[in-house]
Amino acid sequence: MMQRKEILTWNDVDQLIDHLIPQFETEFDSMVMVTHGGIIPGGLISEALQLDTILTAAVDFPNEMQLEDERKKGRLLAWPKFVQFPDDTLLNGKRVLVVDDVWGSGRTITAVRNRVVSAGGQPYTCVLHFNPYRNLFGNVRPDYFAAITDAHILYPWEINRGPDIVMMQGGGHE
């Protein structure tokens, strides 16, 4: 069965952000944006909330091919690898808004959330889209989300981008 796709415009994203902002019932000391998906929504939200402390987290999980290889070897390596994460001193005792674009399986944002907790911070998770049908964490869901979906979402910043597109359009560096 093919998953339904939904292509969003910048206006759609603005409406999602407008839906999120009134939900925040607390003030945040800082924000952790999950790369890559959380960078643009995080920037828009941080501007609306006038947050000054903006941090990033980069998490890597093994891809399906690596997982299949590990299964064949009799082990499963599904632990996240933190490629980048803020120092614990920046999170300890802070109310931290953790932002990503989508909560699909929930693995990435949950890994970041748990790492904020272990650093002594109080995390609040926030996404533009929540997919409860792919969620691996039972009744756990984002603290804040703008929409529920079962579709594969394509955001305006994901369309027609990258070096291959630039080169095809005659742009790029010589």
Secondary structure as GFF3:
##gff-version 3
##sequence-region A 1 174
A	DSSP	beta_strand	5	7	.	.	.	ID=ss1
A	DSSP	alpha_helix	10	20	.	.	.	ID=ss2
A	DSSP	three_ten_helix	21	23	.	.	.	ID=ss3
A	DSSP	beta_strand	30	34	.	.	.	ID=ss4
A	DSSP	alpha_helix	39	49	.	.	.	ID=ss5
A	DSSP	beta_strand	54	60	.	.	.	ID=ss6
A	DSSP	alpha_helix	64	72	.	.	.	ID=ss7
A	DSSP	beta_strand	81	84	.	.	.	ID=ss8
A	DSSP	three_ten_helix	88	90	.	.	.	ID=ss9
A	DSSP	beta_strand	95	103	.	.	.	ID=ss10
A	DSSP	alpha_helix	107	118	.	.	.	ID=ss11
A	DSSP	beta_strand	122	130	.	.	.	ID=ss12
A	DSSP	beta_strand	144	148	.	.	.	ID=ss13
A	DSSP	beta_strand	152	154	.	.	.	ID=ss14
A	DSSP	three_ten_helix	156	158	.	.	.	ID=ss15
A	DSSP	alpha_helix	163	168	.	.	.	ID=ss16
###
